[in-house]
Amino acid sequence: MHQASDHLSALLELQRDLALESDIDRVLARITAAANSLLDAERATLYVLDDARHELWSRVVTQSEFKELRLPLDGRSLAAEVARSGKPLRIADPYGDPRFDASVDARTGYRTRSLLVLPIDSRARERLGVLQVVNQREGAFEEHHETLAMSLAASAGIALEYVRLTGELARERLRHARIAEETRHRLARDLHDGVAQTLANTALGIEVAQRRAEHDVPGAMEELARLRERVLEAQKGLRDILFALRPVVLEEQGLPAAVRALAQRVNGTAGTHVVPRDVSSTRRLPPEAEASAFHVIREAVTNAIKTGRATNVSIDVRDEPAAIVALVEDDGAGFDVAATLGSYAPRGSLGLLQMRESARLIGAQLTIDSSPGHGTRVRLRVPS
């Protein structure tokens, strides 16, 4: 009874310390060290599941000749067996168990006499690793040792789940940063190649017209008229960019009105006929959902015109049960979706990545059907 109380106190103290520790490797090392001390064992190893390589690898090893051990998940080892089955093993005679791999003992001269091998799972019961405890100093591991070790494995599961979630969050931030940065690059390129270039040329033209006016006023006036047309063209380009970023009509009247305005604005660009075919939706979505949905539609239309070389583009925005569905279809050149996304490049698949990210952020379902020579069909289903 006294020993059980000591173990409980030790576990509570460990949990308190782990809650205050931010270094995950130290957390896992504390857990394996606690396994040695609380279970009166000689060694402990904490294996982490490597899904990509289909292996278990030793993230923490105590009192071992090896700095790192890697075990194939489908191989012959007790750790791999527990990783596959999810069932703990308590073995008093490892050499009598056909699943035991004695090769490590053979290489080191160490003798394994007893083992506890336990699964490490997330709260969703997803396998994250294995905790293996070796050689109970007073004999074999007993049931109370297994119960105690399961508590340590649970603590390890929380720590490893934190590692995974932290990694996913870091990758998520990098993806957002990458897309935002490349969006800024594309916006800067559009401004430089369009508005900025036109304004620079116009400034030079005004200087020429000023000098010409000294001896040829009618000619200078003609030059100023041409420059005025350039300025108006730059103004139109700037308005197009502002419309792409955040159309006022979207905020005031909703997605269907914004889609009709988009079709009217780009119809005839590069000889492409763009029509709102079935824009019959009457529902309003939250502002962020409408903005993301519009971005997907606009990007699909832009891709059809600029890279798809489409002759005809049609846009639908209609209501369905519990959702608004947008559809953009074109008769352009089409492309290999998987290959385009796989060979990501700033000037290639950035638009597709932005479309997927916009859909994901609002919980929408995005489907892109295309193949070379057969046009493209982009379907967006936004829950309403």
N, C-alpha and C positions, 0 to 999 in steps of 0.2 A: 504494500500500500504506500509505504514511504517512497519507494522507488518510482511508482507511478506518479506520485505528486511531484517528485523532482523532474521527471520527464515532462510533465505538463508545464511546469514553471519554465523549464529550458525552452520548450516550444514557444511559449508566449513571449519570452525574452527575445528569441530568434525572430519572431514575427514583428516585434516592435523595432528591432534593429534593421530588419530588411525594409520596413516601411520608410525608414529615414535614409537608407543608402540609395544613391542615384547611379552608382557604377554597377551595371548588370553583371559583369564578370566577377566582381567582388561578392555580389549577392549569391551567385551560383557557387562560388568557392566556399562561402559561409555555409551553404546548405550541405555540400559534400563533407565539409569538416564536421558539421553537426551530425551527419550520418555516422561518421567514424566514432565520434565521442559518445553519442547517445546509444548507439547500438553496440558499442565496445567492439568495433570492427577494425581490421588492419588497413583496409583500402576502400576507396569508393571512386566510382567513375560516373560522370554525368555525360551521357551521349545526347547529341542533338540530331534530329532528323534533317538530312539534306535531300529535299525532294528532287532537285535538279539532277543530282548524281546518283540518286536512289541508294543512299548510304546513310549509315550512322557514323558520326564523328565525335570524338571525345573532346568536348569543350573544356571540361575540368577533370583532371586526374590527380588523385592524391597518392603519394608514396609509390610511384611507378617508374620503371626504367624507360618508359616511352613517353615522349612529349605529346604525341598525338596518335590515336588509333582510329582507323577507318574500317568499318565493317559493312560489307554489301548487305542490303536489306533483304535480299532473297538468299543469302548465304547461310552457312552452318555456324550459328552462334546463339547463345541463350539471349543475348541482347536483341538480336534480330528477330528471334522467335517472339519475344514479348512485344517488340515494335509491331509485328504483324498481327498478333492475336489480341493484344491489349489486356492479357491476363497476367497477373503477377506470378512469379515463380519463387518458391522457397526450396532450396535443394541442399540436402545434408551430405550427399556423396556425388559431387560433380563428375568424377571419373566413371561413375556407374551410369551416367546419363548420356545416351547416344547423341544428344544435341549439343553437348559441351565440346568446345574446341580447345584442345589442350596444347595447341601449337605455341601460344604465348608463353605458357609455363615452360615449355621445352626450350624456348629461346632465352628465357631469363633465369631459369633455375628456381623460380618461385613455385610454390605448391598451393594450389587452390583447394581448400578443404570444405568450404561451405559458401553458399551464395544466396543473396536476395536480389531479384531482378524485378523492377517495377516500372510500369508505363508512366510516362509524364504526358498528361493531356491538358488541353485548353478547357475553358469552361463550357465550350460547345462540344466537348468530347472528341476533339480533333487531336490526333497523335502529334506530339511535338518532340518527344525524345524518350530516353530510358535512363533510369537511375539504377546502377548496379553496385551492390555493397558486398565486399569479399571478406570471408574468414572472421566469424564471431570468435573472439579470443577464448571463450570458455567452452566452446563446442559448436553446436549447430544453432542456426537461427530458429527462434520459436515464433509462435503466432503473435505474441505481443510485440516482438521485434518487427514483424511484417506490418502490423497496424501503425507503429510509430514511423516506419519508413514510408508508408503511404501518405502520412501527413507531410513529410519532407518532400515527397514527389509532388504533392499538390502545391506546395510553396514554389517548387521549381517550375511547375506549369504556369503559375501566375507570372513568374519572372520571365519565362520564355515567351509567353503571350505578349507581355509588355515589349520585349525585344522586337517581336514580329510587327506589332502595331506601330511601334516607333519607326521601324524601317519603312512600313507602308506609308506612314505620314510623311516621312522625308522624301520618298519617291513621289508622293502626290504633290508636295510643295515644289519639287524640281520640275515636274511636268507642267504645273501652272506657271512657274517662272519661265520655263522654256517657251511655252506658247505665248505668254504675254510679251516676252522679249522679241520674239520673231514677229508678232503682230505689230509691235512698235517699229520694227525694221521695215515691214512691208508698208506701213502707213508713211514712214519717212521716205521710202522709195517713191511711193505714189505722189507725195507732195513735191519731192525734188524733181521727178521726171515730168510732172504736170504743172502745177501752179507755180512753183518756184522758178522753173525754167522759163515759163511764159512771162512772168514778171521781170525776170532778169533781161530777157530779150526786149521786153517793152521799154525798160529803162534805157537800154542802148538806143532803141528806136526813137525815143523822145529826144535824146541828146542829138541824134542825127537830124531830126525834124527842126530842132532849135537852130542849128547851124544853117540848114537849108532855108529857113524862113528869112534869113538876112538878105537873100537875093532871089528867092522863088517862093513867095507866099502861097500861091495856089498848090504847088507841089508839096509844100509842107503840110497844108491842110489835108491833102489826100493821104499823106503818110500818117497823120494823126487819126484819120478815120480808120485806117487799117489797124493802127495800134489799139483803137477803141474796141474793135472786134476781138483782138487778142485778149484784152482785159476782160471782156464779157465771157470769153471762152474759159479763162482762168477762174472767173467767178462761178461759172457752171461746174467746173471740175471740183472746186472747193465745196460747193453745195452737194455734189454727188458723194464726196467723202463724208460730209456731215450727215447725209441721209443714211449712208451705210453704217455709221457709228451709232446714231440714235435718231431715227425719224420722228419728227414731232407728231405726225399723223398716227403713229403707233401708240403713243401715249394718250392722245386725245380720243381716237376712234377705235383702236384695237387692231388685232392682227389682220382681219380680212381687208380693211381699208388700207393698211400699210402694204399688203401684197398687191392690191390693185395699183397703188401708187408706184410700187417697184416695177410692175409690168409696164406701166405707161412710161416710166423714166428710161428703161433700158430697151424697150421695143425698137427694133431697127438697128441696134448696135451691131456692127460687123455683119450687117445683112440678116440678122437673126430675128425671126418673128416670135415675140413673147406675148402670150395671152393668158389672162386669168380665166381658166376654163370652167371650174365649178367652185367659186368662192362664196359659199352659202352659209358658213358658220355664223351663228348669232351669239355665241357665248364669249365671255371675257375670261381670260386667265389672269393670275397674278402678274404684276408688271415684269418681274424677273423671268417668268416662264414665257411671256409674250416676246420679250427681248431675245431670249435664247432661241425660241422657235423661229423668229424672224431672221436671226443670224444664219441658222441652218438653211432656210429657204433662199435667202439672198446669196449665200455661198454656193448653193447648188445651181442657181441660175447663172451666176458669174462664171462658174466652172464650165457650164454648158456652152456659154458664149465664147470665152477666152481660150479654153484648152480643148473643149469638145468639138468646136467648129460646127455647132448645131445650126440647122436651118429653122427648126421649129422647137419652141419650148412652151410647155403648158404647165399651169400651176392650179392645184386644187387646195382648198381649205374648207373642210366640211365637218359637221358634227357627227359623231358616232356615240353609241351608249358609253358613258363614263369617260369619253376622250374626245379630243379634237385631232383630226388626222390631216396632215399636209402632205401633198404629193407633188413632186417636180419631175416631169418626164421630158426627155429630149431625144432627137433623132441624130445625135452627133456621132463622133468617132468611137465613143466608148473607151473603156480601159480595163485593165486587170486590177481589180480592187486590192486583192491580197498582195500582189507584187508592188503596187504603188505604196501601200502602207509599209510593206517590208523594207523597201528601199527609200526610207524617209529622207527628204531633203527640203531645205527651207523654201525653195521655189517649186517644189513638186507636191508633196502630200500635206503641207501645212494646212491647207484648207480643209482637207479631210479630217485631220487631227482636231482642228477647231470645231468642226461639225460634231464629231463624236463627243468631244468634251462638253460642248454646249448642251447636247442631248442628255448626257450623263448627269450633269449638274441639276437638271430639273426632273430627273427620273423618267425621261421619255425614252421610247424605243426607236432607234434609228436603223433603217435597213437601206443598204446601197446595193442595187443590182446593176451590174454592167459587165460588158465584155467587149473586146476590140471589134469594132465594126457594127455593133448592135445598139448603140445609144446607151443612155443611163436612166435609171429610175430610182429616185430618192424618196423614201417614205418615212415620215416622222409621226409617231403616235404619242401625243401628250395627254397624260391623265388629267381629267377635269373633275 
